[in-house]
Amino acid sequence: MTANPDDRPQSASSTPWWRSQGENIRLIIIALVIAFVLRTFVAEPRYIPSDSMLPTLEQGDRLLVEKVSYYIQPPQRGDVIVFHPPEQLQRLGYQREQAFIKRVIAQSGDRVQVLNGRLYLNGEPQLEPYIAEPPQYQWGPATVPPGRLMVMGDNRNNSNDSHIWGFLPVENVIGRAVIRFWPVDRLGGLSISVEPFVDLGDRPS
């Protein structure tokens, strides 16, 4: 009995490429979905493009920004955060997709003033060992509105921050910078604590 040609097993070479690689394709798709979910909701890498956070962060540093903690609690004073530019900056030409990085200085309800090279929070002078140098400008006093943050660069005199364009909406925050992973010789976590109120012997008038 003569075999029907259609009953003969097909050779691997006659199998379509996409069918023979189906399992690999599925694995790649799953990996891409997981990476997207992690980047969107959990953590993502970021690059420091300027010197506004000196000496804490240098231009070219690469950070891991985590997003989970802000699902539980709002940004806290001292957090180094990454955020989308507010409307004030978008009107000046910055794109919504761009990202800024600054330190949270004050939360909703806090009264802030910069006077004689020192930051005052709710009337108390702050000890800020992380800044490059004392600010050479005066600002405030002003109270942070509800749903807003005051953010400033650690390089106070070379930072495009809240003392220039105002308060940041909390919903613009992308996440909190927690680890510098590049360069390797500066690998490590970022301090997010602020010094307690310190009586420095003066108060704003």
C-alpha positions in Angstrom: 0.0 0.0 0.0 1.4 3.3 -1.0 1.6 6.0 1.7 -0.2 9.2 1.3 2.4 12.0 1.0 0.3 14.1 3.4 0.7 11.4 6.1 4.5 11.6 6.2 6.0 13.5 9.2 7.1 17.0 8.4 10.7 17.8 8.7 11.9 20.5 11.1 12.9 22.6 8.2 9.3 22.7 7.0 7.9 24.0 10.3 7.3 27.7 10.4 9.9 29.6 12.4 7.4 31.3 14.7 5.9 27.9 15.6 9.2 26.2 16.4 10.2 29.2 18.5 6.8 29.6 20.2 8.0 28.8 23.7 10.9 31.3 23.4 8.6 34.0 22.1 6.2 33.4 25.0 9.1 33.7 27.5 10.3 36.9 26.0 6.8 38.4 26.1 6.4 37.4 29.7 9.8 38.9 30.6 8.9 42.2 28.9 5.6 42.4 30.7 7.3 41.7 34.1 9.9 44.3 33.3 7.2 46.9 32.4 5.2 46.2 35.6 8.3 46.5 37.7 9.5 49.7 36.1 6.0 51.2 36.3 5.0 50.2 39.8 8.0 49.0 41.8 11.4 50.6 40.8 13.3 52.0 37.9 16.9 53.3 37.2 17.5 57.0 36.7 20.5 59.1 35.6 21.6 62.4 37.2 21.9 65.0 34.4 23.1 68.1 36.5 25.0 69.3 39.5 21.9 70.5 41.4 22.2 67.8 44.1 25.9 68.2 44.9 27.5 67.0 47.1 25.0 64.2 47.7 24.8 63.2 44.0 27.1 64.0 41.1 26.4 64.4 37.4 26.5 61.0 35.8 25.4 59.1 38.9 22.9 56.3 38.3 20.2 55.6 40.9 17.5 53.1 41.7 14.2 54.8 42.4 11.7 52.9 44.3 7.9 53.6 44.1 6.3 51.2 46.6 6.7 53.2 49.8 4.6 56.1 48.4 1.6 53.8 48.0 1.7 53.5 51.8 2.7 57.0 53.0 3.4 60.4 51.3 7.0 61.7 50.8 8.7 62.6 54.0 11.0 65.5 54.8 14.6 64.5 53.8 13.5 62.1 51.0 15.4 62.5 47.8 12.7 62.2 45.2 12.3 62.1 41.4 9.3 63.9 39.9 7.7 65.1 36.8 8.0 68.9 36.3 4.9 70.9 37.5 2.8 73.0 35.2 4.9 76.1 36.0 7.9 74.4 34.4 5.9 72.8 31.6 4.8 76.3 30.6 8.5 77.2 30.3 9.1 74.4 27.8 9.9 71.4 30.0 8.3 68.2 28.9 6.0 66.3 31.2 8.1 63.1 30.6 11.2 64.8 31.9 12.3 64.0 35.5 13.8 66.2 38.2 15.5 65.1 41.4 15.4 67.2 44.6 15.2 66.8 48.3 11.9 67.2 50.2 12.3 70.2 52.5 8.8 70.7 53.8 5.4 69.1 53.7 1.8 70.4 53.6 1.3 72.8 56.5 4.9 73.5 57.1 6.0 77.2 57.2 9.3 77.7 55.4 11.8 80.6 55.2 15.3 81.0 53.9 17.0 83.9 55.7 20.7 84.9 56.2 22.0 81.6 54.7 19.8 79.3 56.7 16.6 77.3 56.3 13.9 77.8 58.9 11.1 75.3 59.2 8.1 76.3 61.4 10.3 79.0 62.9 13.1 76.6 63.8 16.6 76.8 62.2 17.6 73.6 60.4 21.0 72.0 60.5 21.6 70.7 56.9 24.9 68.9 56.7 24.1 67.6 53.2 24.1 71.0 51.3 27.0 72.3 49.2 27.0 75.7 50.8 24.5 78.1 52.5 21.9 79.7 50.3 22.8 83.1 49.1 19.2 84.2 48.7 16.2 85.1 50.9 12.9 83.4 50.4 9.6 83.4 52.3 8.2 83.0 54.7 5.4 80.9 53.1 3.2 77.9 54.2 3.2 74.8 52.0 -0.4 74.3 50.7 -2.4 71.0 51.0 -1.2 68.4 48.5 2.1 70.1 47.9 5.7 69.7 48.8 8.6 72.1 48.9 11.7 70.6 47.2 15.2 72.0 47.0 18.5 70.9 45.5 21.4 70.2 47.9 23.4 72.6 45.7 21.2 75.4 46.9 22.8 78.2 44.8 22.7 76.2 41.6 19.3 74.5 41.7 16.1 75.1 39.7 13.7 74.2 42.6 10.8 75.3 44.7 12.4 78.6 45.7 12.2 79.6 42.0 9.0 77.9 40.6 6.9 77.2 43.7 5.5 74.1 45.4 5.4 70.7 43.9 2.1 68.7 43.6 2.4 65.4 45.4 0.9 63.6 42.4 4.0 64.6 40.3 6.3 62.4 42.4 7.6 59.3 40.6 9.5 57.7 43.5 12.2 57.9 46.1 15.9 57.6 45.3 17.3 54.8 47.5 20.5 53.4 46.0 23.3 54.7 43.8 24.6 51.8 41.8 27.0 53.7 39.5 29.9 54.5 39.7 30.9 51.4 41.5 33.3 53.2 43.8 30.4 55.2 45.2 27.9 52.3 45.4 25.6 52.6 48.3 22.3 53.8 49.9 21.3 57.4 50.1 20.7 59.0 53.4 17.1 60.2 53.6 17.1 61.4 57.1 17.1 65.1 58.2 18.8 66.6 61.2 16.4 67.3 64.1 15.6 70.9 65.0 18.7 72.5 66.5 18.7 75.6 68.6 21.3 77.7 66.8 20.6 80.8 68.9 18.5 82.8 66.4 15.1 83.0 65.0 13.6 84.9 62.0 12.2 88.2 63.0 
